[in-house]
């Protein structure tokens, strides 16, 4: 084989190797481009899903906040109702106590004056009895004195 043949074969081999290298570069570039597209699509997909999940979480949080606000408003209403009921009960109790206190002094003063009248009338009646029968009153007083003295000396 001559040196021209060898050079021709080497040039042919170099051309084949260059073509194979170009083909490999094209395939690698095409594969890399395809992988880049797939990665970009997956990233867009993930971003969309994350956005949807964040929206759902926000909606859920807003729902929970609304429920909490409703519960607080309901509790506030119940507390106001209870306070109003307690205020009414206290007012009724005060009215009853005042009614009783107003009636007691009248009853007590009535009882005092009635007792005073009985004692006064009893004293007047006793005075009339003694004035009408002085000897009998004196004997009765002596007998009562003797009994009191005898009872106290025995103890």
Order of alpha helices (4+ residues) and beta strands (2+ residues): alpha-alpha
